[in-house]
C-alpha cells in the first residue's frame, strides 16, 4: 500500500493528524496535497491555507487547492477571500458543481442574491446533467441527485426570503 493510500485511509477514518503526516510524505503529488489540505483543515486552518498556497503554486492548474482554500476561508468568515478562491476554482474548472454551490453560499451571505441565484442554478443544472447516483467531483462522495436537491432547496430559500422581504 502506498503512502497516499494510507493517507486516504487515515482521512476516511478521521485521523486528521496522521493523514496530514502521511500525505506530506508524498511531496509534489497533487492528490496528496489535496489529502493534506483536507486533513489540516480539520485541526489547523492556518496550516491548511499555507498548504493551499503551496499546492496552487506547485500545481497552477489544479482546481482542488483553490476550492479547498475557499472552503477553509468560508469557515473563517473571510467571505471576500473565499469568493476569490471559489472564482479561481471555477475559472480553472467551470463545470465544478461544488464550487458553484460554494459561491452561491458566499454570495448569499454577502447579500448578492442575484449572483447567488445564478450560482445555485448552475450547480443544480450541472448535477441534473449527471447520473443521479454518480459522485460529484470534490464533493466527498456526495451524489449528483443529492447535491441537485441541495441547490434547488437553496434557490427556494432565496425565493422565499425575497417574497418575505
N, CA and C atoms as a LAMMPS dump frame, in Angstrom:
ITEM: TIMESTEP
0
ITEM: NUMBER OF ATOMS
495
ITEM: BOX BOUNDS ff ff ff
-5.0000000000000000e+02 5.0000000000000000e+02
-5.0000000000000000e+02 5.0000000000000000e+02
-5.0000000000000000e+02 5.0000000000000000e+02
ITEM: ATOMS id mol type element x y z
1 1 1 N 0.86 -1.191 0
2 1 2 C 0 0 0
3 1 3 C 0.897 1.242 0
4 2 1 N 0.528 2.2 -0.834
5 2 2 C 1.332 3.419 -0.948
6 2 3 C 1.053 4.376 0.209
7 3 1 N 1.95 5.325 0.379
8 3 2 C 1.763 6.345 1.411
9 3 3 C 0.506 7.159 1.168
10 4 1 N 0.197 7.408 -0.102
11 4 2 C -1.013 8.155 -0.43
12 4 3 C -2.261 7.359 -0.061
13 5 1 N -2.248 6.051 -0.331
14 5 2 C -3.383 5.205 0.06
15 5 3 C -3.57 5.202 1.571
16 6 1 N -2.472 5.129 2.293
17 6 2 C -2.54 5.16 3.76
18 6 3 C -3.078 6.509 4.233
19 7 1 N -2.656 7.58 3.582
20 7 2 C -3.145 8.92 3.944
21 7 3 C -4.646 9.019 3.689
22 8 1 N -5.093 8.489 2.55
23 8 2 C -6.541 8.491 2.248
24 8 3 C -7.324 7.713 3.312
25 9 1 N -6.791 6.572 3.718
26 9 2 C -7.47 5.762 4.742
27 9 3 C -7.533 6.504 6.071
28 10 1 N -6.444 7.145 6.444
29 10 2 C -6.434 7.914 7.698
30 10 3 C -7.453 9.054 7.621
31 11 1 N -7.528 9.707 6.477
32 11 2 C -8.505 10.775 6.297
33 11 3 C -9.925 10.221 6.425
34 12 1 N -10.183 9.085 5.796
35 12 2 C -11.522 8.48 5.823
36 12 3 C -11.948 8.099 7.237
37 13 1 N -11.002 7.712 8.075
38 13 2 C -11.37 7.322 9.45
39 13 3 C -11.298 8.496 10.437
40 14 1 N -10.953 9.679 9.919
41 14 2 C -10.949 10.864 10.772
42 14 3 C -9.683 11.06 11.58
43 15 1 N -8.622 10.389 11.202
44 15 2 C -7.339 10.553 11.875
45 15 3 C -6.581 11.664 11.135
46 16 1 N -6.988 12.909 11.402
47 16 2 C -6.519 14.054 10.629
48 16 3 C -5.011 14.241 10.686
49 17 1 N -4.444 14.161 11.877
50 17 2 C -3.002 14.398 12.015
51 17 3 C -2.192 13.338 11.267
52 18 1 N -2.619 12.102 11.369
53 18 2 C -1.917 11.027 10.658
54 18 3 C -2.087 11.192 9.148
55 19 1 N -3.262 11.558 8.705
56 19 2 C -3.489 11.778 7.273
57 19 3 C -2.589 12.894 6.757
58 20 1 N -2.49 13.976 7.502
59 20 2 C -1.643 15.094 7.095
60 20 3 C -0.173 14.667 7.065
61 21 1 N 0.238 13.927 8.064
62 21 2 C 1.633 13.464 8.131
63 21 3 C 1.956 12.552 6.951
64 22 1 N 1.085 11.6 6.686
65 22 2 C 1.318 10.651 5.593
66 22 3 C 1.279 11.339 4.232
67 23 1 N 0.353 12.262 4.058
68 23 2 C 0.253 12.973 2.779
69 23 3 C 1.475 13.85 2.544
70 24 1 N 1.988 14.454 3.608
71 24 2 C 3.177 15.299 3.488
72 24 3 C 4.406 14.483 3.085
73 25 1 N 4.37 13.189 3.333
74 25 2 C 5.489 12.316 2.981
75 25 3 C 5.494 11.953 1.494
76 26 1 N 4.502 12.486 0.743
77 26 2 C 4.424 12.251 -0.701
78 26 3 C 4.54 13.617 -1.384
79 27 1 N 5.723 14.239 -1.284
80 27 2 C 5.87 15.604 -1.787
81 27 3 C 5.707 15.675 -3.306
82 28 1 N 5.132 16.795 -3.737
83 28 2 C 4.995 17.036 -5.158
84 28 3 C 3.811 16.36 -5.81
85 29 1 N 3.08 15.529 -5.088
86 29 2 C 1.933 14.829 -5.65
87 29 3 C 0.677 15.673 -5.447
88 30 1 N 0.001 15.987 -6.532
89 30 2 C -1.18 16.852 -6.485
90 30 3 C -2.292 16.255 -5.624
91 31 1 N -2.519 14.966 -5.748
92 31 2 C -3.576 14.322 -4.966
93 31 3 C -3.218 14.287 -3.481
94 32 1 N -1.961 14.049 -3.182
95 32 2 C -1.512 14.048 -1.78
96 32 3 C -1.69 15.429 -1.169
97 33 1 N -1.458 16.463 -1.959
98 33 2 C -1.661 17.826 -1.453
99 33 3 C -3.113 18.035 -1.053
100 34 1 N -4.052 17.527 -1.855
101 34 2 C -5.473 17.643 -1.513
102 34 3 C -5.814 16.909 -0.23
103 35 1 N -5.265 15.723 -0.059
104 35 2 C -5.494 14.956 1.178
105 35 3 C -4.938 15.731 2.372
106 36 1 N -3.732 16.263 2.222
107 36 2 C -3.115 17.011 3.32
108 36 3 C -3.958 18.231 3.686
109 37 1 N -4.418 18.959 2.691
110 37 2 C -5.232 20.159 2.953
111 37 3 C -6.52 19.778 3.665
112 38 1 N -7.197 18.746 3.175
113 38 2 C -8.447 18.31 3.811
114 38 3 C -8.217 17.917 5.264
115 39 1 N -7.112 17.23 5.523
116 39 2 C -6.8 16.819 6.895
117 39 3 C -6.483 18.029 7.758
118 40 1 N -5.603 18.887 7.279
119 40 2 C -5.204 20.068 8.056
120 40 3 C -6.392 20.975 8.368
121 41 1 N -7.317 21.073 7.445
122 41 2 C -8.481 21.948 7.646
123 41 3 C -9.277 21.562 8.887
124 42 1 N -9.143 20.335 9.33
125 42 2 C -9.885 19.864 10.495
126 42 3 C -9.235 20.205 11.832
127 43 1 N -7.962 20.62 11.81
128 43 2 C -7.339 20.932 13.099
129 43 3 C -6.386 22.122 13.068
130 44 1 N -6.052 22.631 11.88
131 44 2 C -5.115 23.748 11.804
132 44 3 C -5.391 24.546 10.526
133 45 1 N -6.392 25.415 10.585
134 45 2 C -6.803 26.176 9.395
135 45 3 C -5.665 27.006 8.798
136 46 1 N -4.842 27.701 9.614
137 46 2 C -3.735 28.446 9.005
138 46 3 C -2.78 27.536 8.218
139 47 1 N -2.487 26.355 8.758
140 47 2 C -1.623 25.414 8.034
141 47 3 C -2.301 24.93 6.756
142 48 1 N -3.609 24.729 6.815
143 48 2 C -4.347 24.32 5.62
144 48 3 C -4.257 25.397 4.545
145 49 1 N -4.385 26.658 4.939
146 49 2 C -4.29 27.754 3.974
147 49 3 C -2.879 27.858 3.389
148 50 1 N -1.864 27.626 4.209
149 50 2 C -0.484 27.62 3.69
150 50 3 C -0.304 26.481 2.693
151 51 1 N -0.879 25.321 3.027
152 51 2 C -0.789 24.166 2.126
153 51 3 C -1.526 24.45 0.808
154 52 1 N -2.641 25.172 0.883
155 52 2 C -3.366 25.561 -0.335
156 52 3 C -2.486 26.439 -1.216
157 53 1 N -1.84 27.421 -0.608
158 53 2 C -0.974 28.334 -1.362
159 53 3 C 0.186 27.575 -2.001
160 54 1 N 0.797 26.686 -1.236
161 54 2 C 1.913 25.901 -1.766
162 54 3 C 1.461 25.003 -2.913
163 55 1 N 0.316 24.336 -2.737
164 55 2 C -0.185 23.439 -3.783
165 55 3 C -0.579 24.224 -5.036
166 56 1 N -1.162 25.396 -4.851
167 56 2 C -1.545 26.222 -6
168 56 3 C -0.313 26.706 -6.761
169 57 1 N 0.744 26.99 -6.03
170 57 2 C 1.989 27.42 -6.681
171 57 3 C 2.642 26.253 -7.405
172 58 1 N 2.659 25.115 -6.771
173 58 2 C 3.307 23.93 -7.354
174 58 3 C 2.5 23.37 -8.525
175 59 1 N 1.168 23.462 -8.424
176 59 2 C 0.263 22.911 -9.45
177 59 3 C -0.7 24.015 -9.886
178 60 1 N -0.243 24.939 -10.723
179 60 2 C -1.049 26.127 -11.038
180 60 3 C -2.385 25.842 -11.723
181 61 1 N -2.547 24.691 -12.327
182 61 2 C -3.811 24.372 -12.997
183 61 3 C -4.704 23.453 -12.159
184 62 1 N -4.289 23.172 -10.938
185 62 2 C -5.072 22.291 -10.058
186 62 3 C -6.218 23.064 -9.432
187 63 1 N -7.409 22.535 -9.546
188 63 2 C -8.602 23.214 -9.029
189 63 3 C -8.824 22.918 -7.542
190 64 1 N -8.472 21.727 -7.089
191 64 2 C -8.777 21.329 -5.716
192 64 3 C -8.191 22.263 -4.655
193 65 1 N -6.927 22.68 -4.75
194 65 2 C -6.414 23.571 -3.705
195 65 3 C -7.193 24.885 -3.605
196 66 1 N -7.637 25.406 -4.728
197 66 2 C -8.39 26.663 -4.705
198 66 3 C -9.783 26.452 -4.128
199 67 1 N -10.406 25.335 -4.487
200 67 2 C -11.72 25.021 -3.917
201 67 3 C -11.594 24.839 -2.394
202 68 1 N -10.598 24.084 -1.964
203 68 2 C -10.425 23.855 -0.525
204 68 3 C -10.061 25.141 0.205
205 69 1 N -9.279 26.001 -0.444
206 69 2 C -8.97 27.299 0.149
207 69 3 C -10.253 28.092 0.378
208 70 1 N -11.14 28.063 -0.603
209 70 2 C -12.422 28.756 -0.465
210 70 3 C -13.211 28.202 0.717
211 71 1 N -13.214 26.897 0.844
212 71 2 C -13.939 26.246 1.932
213 71 3 C -13.378 26.642 3.299
214 72 1 N -12.06 26.623 3.436
215 72 2 C -11.429 26.982 4.711
216 72 3 C -11.693 28.455 5.033
217 73 1 N -11.539 29.311 4.04
218 73 2 C -11.775 30.743 4.256
219 73 3 C -13.23 31.02 4.622
220 74 1 N -14.148 30.307 3.996
221 74 2 C -15.564 30.471 4.344
222 74 3 C -15.788 30.088 5.803
223 75 1 N -15.162 29.01 6.218
224 75 2 C -15.265 28.584 7.615
225 75 3 C -14.74 29.611 8.593
226 76 1 N -13.825 30.444 8.141
227 76 2 C -13.277 31.508 8.983
228 76 3 C -14.059 32.811 8.839
229 77 1 N -15.09 32.808 8.002
230 77 2 C -15.875 34.016 7.804
231 77 3 C -15.199 35.054 6.925
232 78 1 N -14.181 34.657 6.21
233 78 2 C -13.434 35.564 5.323
234 78 3 C -14.069 35.494 3.934
235 79 1 N -15.229 36.139 3.799
236 79 2 C -16.078 35.957 2.635
237 79 3 C -15.455 36.446 1.332
238 80 1 N -14.881 37.612 1.323
239 80 2 C -14.303 38.145 0.075
240 80 3 C -13.173 37.251 -0.424
241 81 1 N -12.313 36.82 0.488
242 81 2 C -11.212 35.943 0.099
243 81 3 C -11.736 34.58 -0.341
244 82 1 N -12.761 34.093 0.333
245 82 2 C -13.376 32.835 -0.035
246 82 3 C -13.999 32.927 -1.43
247 83 1 N -14.648 34.048 -1.7
248 83 2 C -15.232 34.262 -3.033
249 83 3 C -14.139 34.247 -4.098
250 84 1 N -13.022 34.937 -3.828
251 84 2 C -11.921 34.972 -4.784
252 84 3 C -11.427 33.561 -5.096
253 85 1 N -11.233 32.742 -4.069
254 85 2 C -10.732 31.382 -4.271
255 85 3 C -11.753 30.525 -5.023
256 86 1 N -13.044 30.692 -4.703
257 86 2 C -14.078 29.933 -5.416
258 86 3 C -14.103 30.327 -6.896
259 87 1 N -13.972 31.6 -7.162
260 87 2 C -13.962 32.056 -8.561
261 87 3 C -12.716 31.558 -9.298
262 88 1 N -11.589 31.47 -8.604
263 88 2 C -10.386 30.909 -9.227
264 88 3 C -10.614 29.435 -9.58
265 89 1 N -11.241 28.699 -8.661
266 89 2 C -11.543 27.293 -8.931
267 89 3 C -12.452 27.171 -10.157
268 90 1 N -13.442 28.04 -10.235
269 90 2 C -14.376 27.989 -11.361
270 90 3 C -13.734 28.447 -12.662
271 91 1 N -12.771 29.326 -12.584
272 91 2 C -12.028 29.719 -13.775
273 91 3 C -11.306 28.501 -14.347
274 92 1 N -10.713 27.711 -13.453
275 92 2 C -9.979 26.524 -13.873
276 92 3 C -10.898 25.384 -14.292
277 93 1 N -12.052 25.283 -13.64
278 93 2 C -12.988 24.187 -13.916
279 93 3 C -14.422 24.716 -13.844
280 94 1 N -14.908 25.323 -14.944
281 94 2 C -16.239 25.938 -14.926
282 94 3 C -17.384 24.973 -14.602
283 95 1 N -17.158 23.682 -14.784
284 95 2 C -18.207 22.709 -14.52
285 95 3 C -18.16 22.085 -13.139
286 96 1 N -17.436 22.687 -12.222
287 96 2 C -17.302 22.125 -10.876
288 96 3 C -18.509 22.524 -10.027
289 97 1 N -19.454 21.63 -9.921
290 97 2 C -20.726 21.913 -9.251
291 97 3 C -20.544 22.362 -7.804
292 98 1 N -19.634 21.724 -7.065
293 98 2 C -19.472 22.096 -5.653
294 98 3 C -18.939 23.521 -5.508
295 99 1 N -18.144 23.971 -6.456
296 99 2 C -17.646 25.352 -6.398
297 99 3 C -18.775 26.338 -6.678
298 100 1 N -19.7 25.98 -7.561
299 100 2 C -20.865 26.844 -7.791
300 100 3 C -21.736 26.906 -6.532
301 101 1 N -21.919 25.761 -5.873
302 101 2 C -22.672 25.755 -4.606
303 101 3 C -21.99 26.64 -3.569
304 102 1 N -20.683 26.492 -3.454
305 102 2 C -19.912 27.296 -2.506
306 102 3 C -20.074 28.775 -2.821
307 103 1 N -19.919 29.126 -4.089
308 103 2 C -20.041 30.52 -4.49
309 103 3 C -21.438 31.046 -4.168
310 104 1 N -22.456 30.24 -4.388
311 104 2 C -23.816 30.652 -4.042
312 104 3 C -23.959 30.982 -2.566
313 105 1 N -23.402 30.135 -1.712
314 105 2 C -23.47 30.386 -0.26
315 105 3 C -22.729 31.671 0.11
316 106 1 N -21.557 31.849 -0.485
317 106 2 C -20.752 33.041 -0.191
318 106 3 C -21.503 34.297 -0.619
319 107 1 N -22.002 34.281 -1.847
320 107 2 C -22.692 35.467 -2.367
321 107 3 C -23.957 35.773 -1.569
322 108 1 N -24.697 34.744 -1.187
323 108 2 C -25.899 34.973 -0.376
324 108 3 C -25.528 35.635 0.945
325 109 1 N -24.468 35.16 1.583
326 109 2 C -24.039 35.749 2.86
327 109 3 C -23.594 37.188 2.692
328 110 1 N -23.145 37.541 1.489
329 110 2 C -22.725 38.915 1.224
330 110 3 C -23.875 39.777 0.707
331 111 1 N -25.077 39.203 0.613
332 111 2 C -26.234 39.959 0.157
333 111 3 C -26.336 40.092 -1.35
334 112 1 N -25.513 39.374 -2.089
335 112 2 C -25.549 39.415 -3.552
336 112 3 C -26.477 38.302 -4.044
337 113 1 N -27.779 38.551 -3.925
338 113 2 C -28.759 37.489 -4.13
339 113 3 C -28.89 37.035 -5.584
340 114 1 N -28.759 37.939 -6.533
341 114 2 C -28.852 37.515 -7.941
342 114 3 C -27.665 36.644 -8.321
343 115 1 N -26.483 37.011 -7.855
344 115 2 C -25.309 36.177 -8.1
345 115 3 C -25.447 34.817 -7.443
346 116 1 N -25.985 34.804 -6.227
347 116 2 C -26.216 33.542 -5.526
348 116 3 C -27.21 32.686 -6.303
349 117 1 N -28.248 33.3 -6.809
350 117 2 C -29.266 32.575 -7.592
351 117 3 C -28.609 31.928 -8.827
352 118 1 N -27.775 32.693 -9.536
353 118 2 C -27.108 32.144 -10.725
354 118 3 C -26.209 30.962 -10.341
355 119 1 N -25.475 31.117 -9.247
356 119 2 C -24.561 30.056 -8.826
357 119 3 C -25.327 28.785 -8.438
358 120 1 N -26.384 28.927 -7.663
359 120 2 C -27.175 27.75 -7.266
360 120 3 C -27.85 27.114 -8.472
361 121 1 N -28.338 27.934 -9.377
362 121 2 C -28.987 27.424 -10.577
363 121 3 C -27.999 26.646 -11.445
364 122 1 N -26.807 27.178 -11.586
365 122 2 C -25.77 26.488 -12.353
366 122 3 C -25.421 25.16 -11.696
367 123 1 N -25.262 25.163 -10.388
368 123 2 C -24.946 23.928 -9.662
369 123 3 C -26.039 22.891 -9.862
370 124 1 N -27.296 23.324 -9.762
371 124 2 C -28.422 22.391 -9.949
372 124 3 C -28.393 21.808 -11.356
373 125 1 N -28.143 22.645 -12.348
374 125 2 C -28.111 22.173 -13.731
375 125 3 C -26.968 21.202 -13.987
376 126 1 N -25.801 21.495 -13.44
377 126 2 C -24.659 20.596 -13.611
378 126 3 C -24.931 19.235 -12.981
379 127 1 N -25.522 19.254 -11.798
380 127 2 C -25.821 17.987 -11.115
381 127 3 C -26.939 17.223 -11.825
382 128 1 N -27.917 17.943 -12.344
383 128 2 C -29.033 17.296 -13.057
384 128 3 C -28.545 16.605 -14.322
385 129 1 N -27.451 17.092 -14.893
386 129 2 C -26.92 16.513 -16.122
387 129 3 C -26.151 15.21 -15.873
388 130 1 N -25.877 14.908 -14.616
389 130 2 C -25.138 13.692 -14.265
390 130 3 C -26.11 12.577 -13.902
391 131 1 N -25.672 11.321 -14.014
392 131 2 C -26.487 10.229 -13.483
393 131 3 C -26.724 10.462 -11.989
394 132 1 N -27.937 10.232 -11.495
395 132 2 C -28.281 10.57 -10.107
396 132 3 C -27.345 9.992 -9.052
397 133 1 N -26.847 8.805 -9.251
398 133 2 C -26.004 8.155 -8.236
399 133 3 C -24.513 8.419 -8.427
400 134 1 N -24.163 9.229 -9.422
401 134 2 C -22.744 9.5 -9.673
402 134 3 C -22.18 10.438 -8.611
403 135 1 N -21.036 10.071 -8.035
404 135 2 C -20.388 11.006 -7.103
405 135 3 C -19.953 12.276 -7.849
406 136 1 N -20.155 13.398 -7.204
407 136 2 C -19.79 14.681 -7.792
408 136 3 C -18.323 14.969 -7.441
409 137 1 N -17.527 15.388 -8.436
410 137 2 C -16.115 15.671 -8.157
411 137 3 C -15.931 16.657 -6.996
412 138 1 N -14.984 16.327 -6.124
413 138 2 C -14.576 17.113 -4.95
414 138 3 C -15.687 17.271 -3.904
415 139 1 N -16.716 16.444 -3.979
416 139 2 C -17.843 16.564 -3.052
417 139 3 C -17.82 15.495 -1.965
418 140 1 N -16.663 14.914 -1.723
419 140 2 C -16.51 13.912 -0.66
420 140 3 C -17.537 12.782 -0.753
421 141 1 N -17.77 12.309 -1.971
422 141 2 C -18.66 11.17 -2.177
423 141 3 C -20.129 11.507 -2.326
424 142 1 N -20.504 12.776 -2.175
425 142 2 C -21.909 13.153 -2.353
426 142 3 C -22.34 12.86 -3.783
427 143 1 N -23.546 12.402 -3.919
428 143 2 C -24.086 12.016 -5.223
429 143 3 C -24.756 13.202 -5.908
430 144 1 N -24.821 13.119 -7.235
431 144 2 C -25.37 14.203 -8.048
432 144 3 C -26.805 14.546 -7.657
433 145 1 N -27.624 13.542 -7.435
434 145 2 C -29.028 13.795 -7.101
435 145 3 C -29.151 14.582 -5.794
436 146 1 N -28.366 14.23 -4.812
437 146 2 C -28.426 14.918 -3.513
438 146 3 C -27.985 16.375 -3.645
439 147 1 N -26.887 16.616 -4.354
440 147 2 C -26.422 17.995 -4.494
441 147 3 C -27.364 18.817 -5.372
442 148 1 N -28.014 18.172 -6.336
443 148 2 C -29.011 18.874 -7.132
444 148 3 C -30.155 19.341 -6.217
445 149 1 N -30.588 18.467 -5.316
446 149 2 C -31.656 18.839 -4.366
447 149 3 C -31.206 19.975 -3.464
448 150 1 N -29.977 19.915 -2.987
449 150 2 C -29.447 20.981 -2.131
450 150 3 C -29.494 22.311 -2.879
451 151 1 N -29.014 22.328 -4.118
452 151 2 C -29.003 23.566 -4.904
453 151 3 C -30.421 24.084 -5.117
454 152 1 N -31.348 23.199 -5.414
455 152 2 C -32.743 23.621 -5.627
456 152 3 C -33.374 24.127 -4.335
457 153 1 N -33.034 23.507 -3.221
458 153 2 C -33.532 23.997 -1.924
459 153 3 C -32.99 25.388 -1.629
460 154 1 N -31.739 25.626 -1.969
461 154 2 C -31.16 26.954 -1.757
462 154 3 C -31.862 27.989 -2.642
463 155 1 N -32.18 27.607 -3.865
464 155 2 C -32.93 28.517 -4.746
465 155 3 C -34.304 28.829 -4.147
466 156 1 N -34.948 27.811 -3.583
467 156 2 C -36.257 28.019 -2.956
468 156 3 C -36.141 28.941 -1.749
469 157 1 N -35.09 28.779 -0.96
470 157 2 C -34.868 29.669 0.186
471 157 3 C -34.711 31.117 -0.271
472 158 1 N -33.975 31.304 -1.359
473 158 2 C -33.816 32.66 -1.893
474 158 3 C -35.167 33.226 -2.327
475 159 1 N -35.953 32.416 -3.008
476 159 2 C -37.288 32.853 -3.437
477 159 3 C -38.165 33.206 -2.239
478 160 1 N -38.13 32.335 -1.216
479 160 2 C -38.943 32.56 -0.015
480 160 3 C -38.522 33.846 0.698
481 161 1 N -37.215 34.081 0.798
482 161 2 C -36.741 35.266 1.508
483 161 3 C -37.07 36.537 0.74
484 162 1 N -37.071 36.473 -0.575
485 162 2 C -37.404 37.651 -1.372
486 162 3 C -38.907 37.955 -1.301
487 163 1 N -39.722 36.921 -1.199
488 163 2 C -41.163 37.138 -1.061
489 163 3 C -41.499 37.785 0.28
490 164 1 N -40.745 37.42 1.312
491 164 2 C -40.983 37.984 2.638
492 164 3 C -40.456 39.413 2.74
493 165 1 N -39.379 39.694 1.954
494 165 2 C -38.72 40.991 2.035
495 165 3 C -39.406 41.988 1.217
